[in-house]
């Protein structure tokens, strides 16, 4: 059975960066969706 990409990512237990699709390492204090790479790009 094929799932749509949206359903696939929604079913993943880990967060996935909406910018690049990388798995985001969850941190207890983290409320951000983007991965470290995309965050560092934005903060520049
Ligand atoms: Zn990213």
mmCIF file of the protein (N, C-alpha, C, O) and its ligand, coordinates in Angstrom:
data_MODEL
# 
_entry.id   MODEL 
# 
loop_
_entity.id 
_entity.type 
_entity.pdbx_number_of_molecules 
1 polymer     1 
2 non-polymer 1 
# 
_entity_poly.entity_id                      1 
_entity_poly.type                           'polypeptide(L)' 
_entity_poly.nstd_linkage                   no 
_entity_poly.nstd_monomer                   no 
_entity_poly.pdbx_seq_one_letter_code       
;(UNK)(UNK)(UNK)(UNK)(UNK)(UNK)(UNK)(UNK)(UNK)(UNK)(UNK)(UNK)(UNK)(UNK)(UNK)(UNK)
(UNK)(UNK)(UNK)(UNK)(UNK)(UNK)(UNK)(UNK)(UNK)(UNK)(UNK)(UNK)(UNK)(UNK)(UNK)(UNK)
(UNK)(UNK)(UNK)(UNK)(UNK)(UNK)(UNK)(UNK)(UNK)(UNK)(UNK)(UNK)
;
_entity_poly.pdbx_seq_one_letter_code_can   XXXXXXXXXXXXXXXXXXXXXXXXXXXXXXXXXXXXXXXXXXXX 
_entity_poly.pdbx_strand_id                 A 
# 
loop_
_entity_poly_seq.entity_id 
_entity_poly_seq.num 
_entity_poly_seq.mon_id 
_entity_poly_seq.hetero 
1 1  UNK n 
1 2  UNK n 
1 3  UNK n 
1 4  UNK n 
1 5  UNK n 
1 6  UNK n 
1 7  UNK n 
1 8  UNK n 
1 9  UNK n 
1 10 UNK n 
1 11 UNK n 
1 12 UNK n 
1 13 UNK n 
1 14 UNK n 
1 15 UNK n 
1 16 UNK n 
1 17 UNK n 
1 18 UNK n 
1 19 UNK n 
1 20 UNK n 
1 21 UNK n 
1 22 UNK n 
1 23 UNK n 
1 24 UNK n 
1 25 UNK n 
1 26 UNK n 
1 27 UNK n 
1 28 UNK n 
1 29 UNK n 
1 30 UNK n 
1 31 UNK n 
1 32 UNK n 
1 33 UNK n 
1 34 UNK n 
1 35 UNK n 
1 36 UNK n 
1 37 UNK n 
1 38 UNK n 
1 39 UNK n 
1 40 UNK n 
1 41 UNK n 
1 42 UNK n 
1 43 UNK n 
1 44 UNK n 
# 
loop_
_struct_asym.id 
_struct_asym.entity_id 
A 1 
B 2 
# 
loop_
_chem_comp.id 
_chem_comp.type 
_chem_comp.mon_nstd_flag 
UNK 'L-peptide linking' . 
ZN  non-polymer         . 
# 
_pdbx_entity_nonpoly.entity_id   2 
_pdbx_entity_nonpoly.name        ? 
_pdbx_entity_nonpoly.comp_id     ZN 
# 
_pdbx_nonpoly_scheme.asym_id         B 
_pdbx_nonpoly_scheme.entity_id       2 
_pdbx_nonpoly_scheme.mon_id          ZN 
_pdbx_nonpoly_scheme.ndb_seq_num     1 
_pdbx_nonpoly_scheme.pdb_seq_num     101 
_pdbx_nonpoly_scheme.auth_seq_num    101 
_pdbx_nonpoly_scheme.pdb_mon_id      ZN 
_pdbx_nonpoly_scheme.auth_mon_id     ZN 
_pdbx_nonpoly_scheme.pdb_strand_id   A 
_pdbx_nonpoly_scheme.pdb_ins_code    . 
# 
loop_
_atom_site.group_PDB 
_atom_site.id 
_atom_site.type_symbol 
_atom_site.label_atom_id 
_atom_site.label_alt_id 
_atom_site.label_comp_id 
_atom_site.label_asym_id 
_atom_site.label_entity_id 
_atom_site.label_seq_id 
_atom_site.pdbx_PDB_ins_code 
_atom_site.Cartn_x 
_atom_site.Cartn_y 
_atom_site.Cartn_z 
_atom_site.occupancy 
_atom_site.B_iso_or_equiv 
_atom_site.pdbx_formal_charge 
_atom_site.auth_seq_id 
_atom_site.auth_comp_id 
_atom_site.auth_asym_id 
_atom_site.auth_atom_id 
_atom_site.pdbx_PDB_model_num 
ATOM   1   N  N  . UNK A 1 1  ? 0.846  -1.205 0.000  1.00 0.00 ? 1   UNK A N  1 
ATOM   2   C  CA . UNK A 1 1  ? 0.000  0.000  0.000  1.00 0.00 ? 1   UNK A CA 1 
ATOM   3   C  C  . UNK A 1 1  ? 0.880  1.253  0.000  1.00 0.00 ? 1   UNK A C  1 
ATOM   4   O  O  . UNK A 1 1  ? 1.832  1.365  0.772  1.00 0.00 ? 1   UNK A O  1 
ATOM   5   N  N  . UNK A 1 2  ? 0.546  2.161  -0.859 1.00 0.00 ? 2   UNK A N  1 
ATOM   6   C  CA . UNK A 1 2  ? 1.286  3.420  -0.892 1.00 0.00 ? 2   UNK A CA 1 
ATOM   7   C  C  . UNK A 1 2  ? 0.645  4.431  0.038  1.00 0.00 ? 2   UNK A C  1 
ATOM   8   O  O  . UNK A 1 2  ? -0.575 4.584  0.092  1.00 0.00 ? 2   UNK A O  1 
ATOM   9   N  N  . UNK A 1 3  ? 1.513  5.113  0.766  1.00 0.00 ? 3   UNK A N  1 
ATOM   10  C  CA . UNK A 1 3  ? 1.042  6.217  1.593  1.00 0.00 ? 3   UNK A CA 1 
ATOM   11  C  C  . UNK A 1 3  ? 1.499  7.515  0.963  1.00 0.00 ? 3   UNK A C  1 
ATOM   12  O  O  . UNK A 1 3  ? 2.546  7.560  0.318  1.00 0.00 ? 3   UNK A O  1 
ATOM   13  N  N  . UNK A 1 4  ? 0.741  8.547  1.141  1.00 0.00 ? 4   UNK A N  1 
ATOM   14  C  CA . UNK A 1 4  ? 1.216  9.846  0.696  1.00 0.00 ? 4   UNK A CA 1 
ATOM   15  C  C  . UNK A 1 4  ? 2.376  10.277 1.580  1.00 0.00 ? 4   UNK A C  1 
ATOM   16  O  O  . UNK A 1 4  ? 2.438  9.901  2.750  1.00 0.00 ? 4   UNK A O  1 
ATOM   17  N  N  . UNK A 1 5  ? 3.300  11.066 1.027  1.00 0.00 ? 5   UNK A N  1 
ATOM   18  C  CA . UNK A 1 5  ? 4.434  11.541 1.846  1.00 0.00 ? 5   UNK A CA 1 
ATOM   19  C  C  . UNK A 1 5  ? 3.976  12.241 3.109  1.00 0.00 ? 5   UNK A C  1 
ATOM   20  O  O  . UNK A 1 5  ? 4.619  12.114 4.151  1.00 0.00 ? 5   UNK A O  1 
ATOM   21  N  N  . UNK A 1 6  ? 2.913  12.955 3.042  1.00 0.00 ? 6   UNK A N  1 
ATOM   22  C  CA . UNK A 1 6  ? 2.423  13.674 4.213  1.00 0.00 ? 6   UNK A CA 1 
ATOM   23  C  C  . UNK A 1 6  ? 2.023  12.687 5.302  1.00 0.00 ? 6   UNK A C  1 
ATOM   24  O  O  . UNK A 1 6  ? 2.366  12.870 6.470  1.00 0.00 ? 6   UNK A O  1 
ATOM   25  N  N  . UNK A 1 7  ? 1.302  11.651 4.921  1.00 0.00 ? 7   UNK A N  1 
ATOM   26  C  CA . UNK A 1 7  ? 0.903  10.653 5.904  1.00 0.00 ? 7   UNK A CA 1 
ATOM   27  C  C  . UNK A 1 7  ? 2.118  9.932  6.473  1.00 0.00 ? 7   UNK A C  1 
ATOM   28  O  O  . UNK A 1 7  ? 2.188  9.649  7.669  1.00 0.00 ? 7   UNK A O  1 
ATOM   29  N  N  . UNK A 1 8  ? 3.071  9.643  5.594  1.00 0.00 ? 8   UNK A N  1 
ATOM   30  C  CA . UNK A 1 8  ? 4.268  8.939  6.031  1.00 0.00 ? 8   UNK A CA 1 
ATOM   31  C  C  . UNK A 1 8  ? 4.997  9.725  7.110  1.00 0.00 ? 8   UNK A C  1 
ATOM   32  O  O  . UNK A 1 8  ? 5.361  9.169  8.146  1.00 0.00 ? 8   UNK A O  1 
ATOM   33  N  N  . UNK A 1 9  ? 5.209  11.005 6.874  1.00 0.00 ? 9   UNK A N  1 
ATOM   34  C  CA . UNK A 1 9  ? 5.945  11.799 7.847  1.00 0.00 ? 9   UNK A CA 1 
ATOM   35  C  C  . UNK A 1 9  ? 5.122  12.027 9.103  1.00 0.00 ? 9   UNK A C  1 
ATOM   36  O  O  . UNK A 1 9  ? 5.672  12.111 10.201 1.00 0.00 ? 9   UNK A O  1 
ATOM   37  N  N  . UNK A 1 10 ? 3.811  12.128 8.951  1.00 0.00 ? 10  UNK A N  1 
ATOM   38  C  CA . UNK A 1 10 ? 2.992  12.364 10.134 1.00 0.00 ? 10  UNK A CA 1 
ATOM   39  C  C  . UNK A 1 10 ? 3.009  11.146 11.052 1.00 0.00 ? 10  UNK A C  1 
ATOM   40  O  O  . UNK A 1 10 ? 2.880  11.272 12.269 1.00 0.00 ? 10  UNK A O  1 
ATOM   41  N  N  . UNK A 1 11 ? 3.168  9.981  10.460 1.00 0.00 ? 11  UNK A N  1 
ATOM   42  C  CA . UNK A 1 11 ? 3.166  8.761  11.262 1.00 0.00 ? 11  UNK A CA 1 
ATOM   43  C  C  . UNK A 1 11 ? 4.498  8.482  11.924 1.00 0.00 ? 11  UNK A C  1 
ATOM   44  O  O  . UNK A 1 11 ? 4.582  7.627  12.805 1.00 0.00 ? 11  UNK A O  1 
ATOM   45  N  N  . UNK A 1 12 ? 5.528  9.180  11.521 1.00 0.00 ? 12  UNK A N  1 
ATOM   46  C  CA . UNK A 1 12 ? 6.826  8.963  12.148 1.00 0.00 ? 12  UNK A CA 1 
ATOM   47  C  C  . UNK A 1 12 ? 6.830  9.468  13.577 1.00 0.00 ? 12  UNK A C  1 
ATOM   48  O  O  . UNK A 1 12 ? 6.287  10.536 13.858 1.00 0.00 ? 12  UNK A O  1 
ATOM   49  N  N  . UNK A 1 13 ? 7.428  8.721  14.478 1.00 0.00 ? 13  UNK A N  1 
ATOM   50  C  CA . UNK A 1 13 ? 7.488  9.150  15.871 1.00 0.00 ? 13  UNK A CA 1 
ATOM   51  C  C  . UNK A 1 13 ? 8.402  10.344 16.070 1.00 0.00 ? 13  UNK A C  1 
ATOM   52  O  O  . UNK A 1 13 ? 8.186  11.156 16.970 1.00 0.00 ? 13  UNK A O  1 
ATOM   53  N  N  . UNK A 1 14 ? 9.429  10.454 15.226 1.00 0.00 ? 14  UNK A N  1 
ATOM   54  C  CA . UNK A 1 14 ? 10.341 11.574 15.368 1.00 0.00 ? 14  UNK A CA 1 
ATOM   55  C  C  . UNK A 1 14 ? 9.863  12.752 14.551 1.00 0.00 ? 14  UNK A C  1 
ATOM   56  O  O  . UNK A 1 14 ? 9.144  12.601 13.563 1.00 0.00 ? 14  UNK A O  1 
ATOM   57  N  N  . UNK A 1 15 ? 10.276 13.928 14.985 1.00 0.00 ? 15  UNK A N  1 
ATOM   58  C  CA . UNK A 1 15 ? 9.978  15.120 14.207 1.00 0.00 ? 15  UNK A CA 1 
ATOM   59  C  C  . UNK A 1 15 ? 10.884 15.158 12.982 1.00 0.00 ? 15  UNK A C  1 
ATOM   60  O  O  . UNK A 1 15 ? 12.031 14.712 13.012 1.00 0.00 ? 15  UNK A O  1 
ATOM   61  N  N  . UNK A 1 16 ? 10.332 15.704 11.913 1.00 0.00 ? 16  UNK A N  1 
ATOM   62  C  CA . UNK A 1 16 ? 11.105 15.842 10.692 1.00 0.00 ? 16  UNK A CA 1 
ATOM   63  C  C  . UNK A 1 16 ? 11.113 17.305 10.284 1.00 0.00 ? 16  UNK A C  1 
ATOM   64  O  O  . UNK A 1 16 ? 10.080 17.974 10.277 1.00 0.00 ? 16  UNK A O  1 
ATOM   65  N  N  . UNK A 1 17 ? 12.282 17.778 9.950  1.00 0.00 ? 17  UNK A N  1 
ATOM   66  C  CA . UNK A 1 17 ? 12.435 19.173 9.555  1.00 0.00 ? 17  UNK A CA 1 
ATOM   67  C  C  . UNK A 1 17 ? 11.601 19.468 8.310  1.00 0.00 ? 17  UNK A C  1 
ATOM   68  O  O  . UNK A 1 17 ? 11.759 18.794 7.292  1.00 0.00 ? 17  UNK A O  1 
ATOM   69  N  N  . UNK A 1 18 ? 10.720 20.461 8.375  1.00 0.00 ? 18  UNK A N  1 
ATOM   70  C  CA . UNK A 1 18 ? 9.894  20.811 7.216  1.00 0.00 ? 18  UNK A CA 1 
ATOM   71  C  C  . UNK A 1 18 ? 10.698 21.482 6.110  1.00 0.00 ? 18  UNK A C  1 
ATOM   72  O  O  . UNK A 1 18 ? 10.238 21.581 4.973  1.00 0.00 ? 18  UNK A O  1 
ATOM   73  N  N  . UNK A 1 19 ? 11.893 21.939 6.444  1.00 0.00 ? 19  UNK A N  1 
ATOM   74  C  CA . UNK A 1 19 ? 12.726 22.623 5.459  1.00 0.00 ? 19  UNK A CA 1 
ATOM   75  C  C  . UNK A 1 19 ? 13.459 21.636 4.561  1.00 0.00 ? 19  UNK A C  1 
ATOM   76  O  O  . UNK A 1 19 ? 13.431 21.770 3.338  1.00 0.00 ? 19  UNK A O  1 
ATOM   77  N  N  . UNK A 1 20 ? 14.110 20.654 5.157  1.00 0.00 ? 20  UNK A N  1 
ATOM   78  C  CA . UNK A 1 20 ? 14.979 19.761 4.393  1.00 0.00 ? 20  UNK A CA 1 
ATOM   79  C  C  . UNK A 1 20 ? 14.599 18.293 4.538  1.00 0.00 ? 20  UNK A C  1 
ATOM   80  O  O  . UNK A 1 20 ? 15.129 17.451 3.813  1.00 0.00 ? 20  UNK A O  1 
ATOM   81  N  N  . UNK A 1 21 ? 13.701 17.969 5.448  1.00 0.00 ? 21  UNK A N  1 
ATOM   82  C  CA . UNK A 1 21 ? 13.258 16.587 5.581  1.00 0.00 ? 21  UNK A CA 1 
ATOM   83  C  C  . UNK A 1 21 ? 14.110 15.731 6.481  1.00 0.00 ? 21  UNK A C  1 
ATOM   84  O  O  . UNK A 1 21 ? 13.843 14.540 6.640  1.00 0.00 ? 21  UNK A O  1 
ATOM   85  N  N  . UNK A 1 22 ? 15.127 16.313 7.072  1.00 0.00 ? 22  UNK A N  1 
ATOM   86  C  CA . UNK A 1 22 ? 15.949 15.561 8.005  1.00 0.00 ? 22  UNK A CA 1 
ATOM   87  C  C  . UNK A 1 22 ? 15.205 15.291 9.292  1.00 0.00 ? 22  UNK A C  1 
ATOM   88  O  O  . UNK A 1 22 ? 14.338 16.062 9.703  1.00 0.00 ? 22  UNK A O  1 
ATOM   89  N  N  . UNK A 1 23 ? 15.558 14.179 9.925  1.00 0.00 ? 23  UNK A N  1 
ATOM   90  C  CA . UNK A 1 23 ? 15.013 13.910 11.243 1.00 0.00 ? 23  UNK A CA 1 
ATOM   91  C  C  . UNK A 1 23 ? 15.583 14.902 12.242 1.00 0.00 ? 23  UNK A C  1 
ATOM   92  O  O  . UNK A 1 23 ? 16.789 15.146 12.278 1.00 0.00 ? 23  UNK A O  1 
ATOM   93  N  N  . UNK A 1 24 ? 14.703 15.467 13.047 1.00 0.00 ? 24  UNK A N  1 
ATOM   94  C  CA . UNK A 1 24 ? 15.132 16.442 14.035 1.00 0.00 ? 24  UNK A CA 1 
ATOM   95  C  C  . UNK A 1 24 ? 15.364 15.739 15.364 1.00 0.00 ? 24  UNK A C  1 
ATOM   96  O  O  . UNK A 1 24 ? 14.509 14.997 15.849 1.00 0.00 ? 24  UNK A O  1 
ATOM   97  N  N  . UNK A 1 25 ? 16.522 15.982 15.937 1.00 0.00 ? 25  UNK A N  1 
ATOM   98  C  CA . UNK A 1 25 ? 16.802 15.446 17.263 1.00 0.00 ? 25  UNK A CA 1 
ATOM   99  C  C  . UNK A 1 25 ? 15.983 16.216 18.290 1.00 0.00 ? 25  UNK A C  1 
ATOM   100 O  O  . UNK A 1 25 ? 16.164 17.418 18.484 1.00 0.00 ? 25  UNK A O  1 
ATOM   101 N  N  . UNK A 1 26 ? 15.094 15.503 18.932 1.00 0.00 ? 26  UNK A N  1 
ATOM   102 C  CA . UNK A 1 26 ? 14.232 16.172 19.892 1.00 0.00 ? 26  UNK A CA 1 
ATOM   103 C  C  . UNK A 1 26 ? 14.983 16.457 21.180 1.00 0.00 ? 26  UNK A C  1 
ATOM   104 O  O  . UNK A 1 26 ? 15.714 15.621 21.711 1.00 0.00 ? 26  UNK A O  1 
ATOM   105 N  N  . UNK A 1 27 ? 14.772 17.663 21.651 1.00 0.00 ? 27  UNK A N  1 
ATOM   106 C  CA . UNK A 1 27 ? 15.359 18.051 22.925 1.00 0.00 ? 27  UNK A CA 1 
ATOM   107 C  C  . UNK A 1 27 ? 14.240 18.504 23.839 1.00 0.00 ? 27  UNK A C  1 
ATOM   108 O  O  . UNK A 1 27 ? 13.226 19.037 23.387 1.00 0.00 ? 27  UNK A O  1 
ATOM   109 N  N  . UNK A 1 28 ? 14.432 18.288 25.115 1.00 0.00 ? 28  UNK A N  1 
ATOM   110 C  CA . UNK A 1 28 ? 13.369 18.548 26.071 1.00 0.00 ? 28  UNK A CA 1 
ATOM   111 C  C  . UNK A 1 28 ? 12.899 19.991 26.019 1.00 0.00 ? 28  UNK A C  1 
ATOM   112 O  O  . UNK A 1 28 ? 11.711 20.276 26.166 1.00 0.00 ? 28  UNK A O  1 
ATOM   113 N  N  . UNK A 1 29 ? 13.837 20.892 25.809 1.00 0.00 ? 29  UNK A N  1 
ATOM   114 C  CA . UNK A 1 29 ? 13.480 22.303 25.823 1.00 0.00 ? 29  UNK A CA 1 
ATOM   115 C  C  . UNK A 1 29 ? 13.182 22.836 24.431 1.00 0.00 ? 29  UNK A C  1 
ATOM   116 O  O  . UNK A 1 29 ? 12.880 24.017 24.262 1.00 0.00 ? 29  UNK A O  1 
ATOM   117 N  N  . UNK A 1 30 ? 13.270 21.957 23.433 1.00 0.00 ? 30  UNK A N  1 
ATOM   118 C  CA . UNK A 1 30 ? 13.130 22.420 22.061 1.00 0.00 ? 30  UNK A CA 1 
ATOM   119 C  C  . UNK A 1 30 ? 11.666 22.507 21.654 1.00 0.00 ? 30  UNK A C  1 
ATOM   120 O  O  . UNK A 1 30 ? 10.913 21.541 21.779 1.00 0.00 ? 30  UNK A O  1 
ATOM   121 N  N  . UNK A 1 31 ? 11.279 23.672 21.169 1.00 0.00 ? 31  UNK A N  1 
ATOM   122 C  CA . UNK A 1 31 ? 9.935  23.845 20.633 1.00 0.00 ? 31  UNK A CA 1 
ATOM   123 C  C  . UNK A 1 31 ? 9.989  24.106 19.139 1.00 0.00 ? 31  UNK A C  1 
ATOM   124 O  O  . UNK A 1 31 ? 8.971  24.389 18.507 1.00 0.00 ? 31  UNK A O  1 
ATOM   125 N  N  . UNK A 1 32 ? 11.191 24.006 18.580 1.00 0.00 ? 32  UNK A N  1 
ATOM   126 C  CA . UNK A 1 32 ? 11.372 24.338 17.179 1.00 0.00 ? 32  UNK A CA 1 
ATOM   127 C  C  . UNK A 1 32 ? 11.251 23.097 16.314 1.00 0.00 ? 32  UNK A C  1 
ATOM   128 O  O  . UNK A 1 32 ? 11.574 21.987 16.737 1.00 0.00 ? 32  UNK A O  1 
ATOM   129 N  N  . UNK A 1 33 ? 10.778 23.309 15.095 1.00 0.00 ? 33  UNK A N  1 
ATOM   130 C  CA . UNK A 1 33 ? 10.564 22.201 14.181 1.00 0.00 ? 33  UNK A CA 1 
ATOM   131 C  C  . UNK A 1 33 ? 11.777 21.927 13.311 1.00 0.00 ? 33  UNK A C  1 
ATOM   132 O  O  . UNK A 1 33 ? 11.999 20.788 12.902 1.00 0.00 ? 33  UNK A O  1 
ATOM   133 N  N  . UNK A 1 34 ? 12.562 22.949 13.023 1.00 0.00 ? 34  UNK A N  1 
ATOM   134 C  CA . UNK A 1 34 ? 13.647 22.774 12.073 1.00 0.00 ? 34  UNK A CA 1 
ATOM   135 C  C  . UNK A 1 34 ? 14.836 22.048 12.701 1.00 0.00 ? 34  UNK A C  1 
ATOM   136 O  O  . UNK A 1 34 ? 15.023 22.056 13.917 1.00 0.00 ? 34  UNK A O  1 
ATOM   137 N  N  . UNK A 1 35 ? 15.618 21.432 11.848 1.00 0.00 ? 35  UNK A N  1 
ATOM   138 C  CA . UNK A 1 35 ? 16.826 20.754 12.314 1.00 0.00 ? 35  UNK A CA 1 
ATOM   139 C  C  . UNK A 1 35 ? 17.904 21.795 12.611 1.00 0.00 ? 35  UNK A C  1 
ATOM   140 O  O  . UNK A 1 35 ? 17.762 22.977 12.300 1.00 0.00 ? 35  UNK A O  1 
ATOM   141 N  N  . UNK A 1 36 ? 18.974 21.321 13.216 1.00 0.00 ? 36  UNK A N  1 
ATOM   142 C  CA . UNK A 1 36 ? 20.063 22.226 13.584 1.00 0.00 ? 36  UNK A CA 1 
ATOM   143 C  C  . UNK A 1 36 ? 20.608 22.976 12.375 1.00 0.00 ? 36  UNK A C  1 
ATOM   144 O  O  . UNK A 1 36 ? 20.956 24.153 12.462 1.00 0.00 ? 36  UNK A O  1 
ATOM   145 N  N  . UNK A 1 37 ? 20.673 22.285 11.261 1.00 0.00 ? 37  UNK A N  1 
ATOM   146 C  CA . UNK A 1 37 ? 21.227 22.892 10.058 1.00 0.00 ? 37  UNK A CA 1 
ATOM   147 C  C  . UNK A 1 37 ? 20.379 24.078 9.591  1.00 0.00 ? 37  UNK A C  1 
ATOM   148 O  O  . UNK A 1 37 ? 20.909 25.154 9.311  1.00 0.00 ? 37  UNK A O  1 
ATOM   149 N  N  . UNK A 1 38 ? 19.090 23.880 9.511  1.00 0.00 ? 38  UNK A N  1 
ATOM   150 C  CA . UNK A 1 38 ? 18.209 24.949 9.050  1.00 0.00 ? 38  UNK A CA 1 
ATOM   151 C  C  . UNK A 1 38 ? 18.114 26.070 10.071 1.00 0.00 ? 38  UNK A C  1 
ATOM   152 O  O  . UNK A 1 38 ? 18.012 27.241 9.705  1.00 0.00 ? 38  UNK A O  1 
ATOM   153 N  N  . UNK A 1 39 ? 18.148 25.721 11.337 1.00 0.00 ? 39  UNK A N  1 
ATOM   154 C  CA . UNK A 1 39 ? 18.147 26.747 12.374 1.00 0.00 ? 39  UNK A CA 1 
ATOM   155 C  C  . UNK A 1 39 ? 19.375 27.628 12.276 1.00 0.00 ? 39  UNK A C  1 
ATOM   156 O  O  . UNK A 1 39 ? 19.294 28.849 12.415 1.00 0.00 ? 39  UNK A O  1 
ATOM   157 N  N  . UNK A 1 40 ? 20.510 27.001 12.036 1.00 0.00 ? 40  UNK A N  1 
ATOM   158 C  CA . UNK A 1 40 ? 21.746 27.780 11.956 1.00 0.00 ? 40  UNK A CA 1 
ATOM   159 C  C  . UNK A 1 40 ? 21.729 28.675 10.728 1.00 0.00 ? 40  UNK A C  1 
ATOM   160 O  O  . UNK A 1 40 ? 22.304 29.763 10.749 1.00 0.00 ? 40  UNK A O  1 
ATOM   161 N  N  . UNK A 1 41 ? 21.085 28.239 9.668  1.00 0.00 ? 41  UNK A N  1 
ATOM   162 C  CA . UNK A 1 41 ? 20.967 29.094 8.487  1.00 0.00 ? 41  UNK A CA 1 
ATOM   163 C  C  . UNK A 1 41 ? 20.110 30.309 8.792  1.00 0.00 ? 41  UNK A C  1 
ATOM   164 O  O  . UNK A 1 41 ? 20.421 31.426 8.379  1.00 0.00 ? 41  UNK A O  1 
ATOM   165 N  N  . UNK A 1 42 ? 19.020 30.074 9.524  1.00 0.00 ? 42  UNK A N  1 
ATOM   166 C  CA . UNK A 1 42 ? 18.085 31.173 9.810  1.00 0.00 ? 42  UNK A CA 1 
ATOM   167 C  C  . UNK A 1 42 ? 18.660 32.182 10.790 1.00 0.00 ? 42  UNK A C  1 
ATOM   168 O  O  . UNK A 1 42 ? 18.359 33.374 10.726 1.00 0.00 ? 42  UNK A O  1 
ATOM   169 N  N  . UNK A 1 43 ? 19.490 31.689 11.696 1.00 0.00 ? 43  UNK A N  1 
ATOM   170 C  CA . UNK A 1 43 ? 19.976 32.569 12.757 1.00 0.00 ? 43  UNK A CA 1 
ATOM   171 C  C  . UNK A 1 43 ? 21.116 33.459 12.279 1.00 0.00 ? 43  UNK A C  1 
ATOM   172 O  O  . UNK A 1 43 ? 21.542 34.368 12.993 1.00 0.00 ? 43  UNK A O  1 
ATOM   173 N  N  . UNK A 1 44 ? 21.604 33.201 11.082 1.00 0.00 ? 44  UNK A N  1 
ATOM   174 C  CA . UNK A 1 44 ? 22.690 34.041 10.594 1.00 0.00 ? 44  UNK A CA 1 
ATOM   175 C  C  . UNK A 1 44 ? 22.177 35.394 10.158 1.00 0.00 ? 44  UNK A C  1 
ATOM   176 O  O  . UNK A 1 44 ? 22.957 36.238 9.715  1.00 0.00 ? 44  UNK A O  1 
HETATM 177 ZN ZN . ZN  B 2 .  ? 16.400 21.144 8.091  1.00 0.00 ? 101 ZN  A ZN 1 
# 
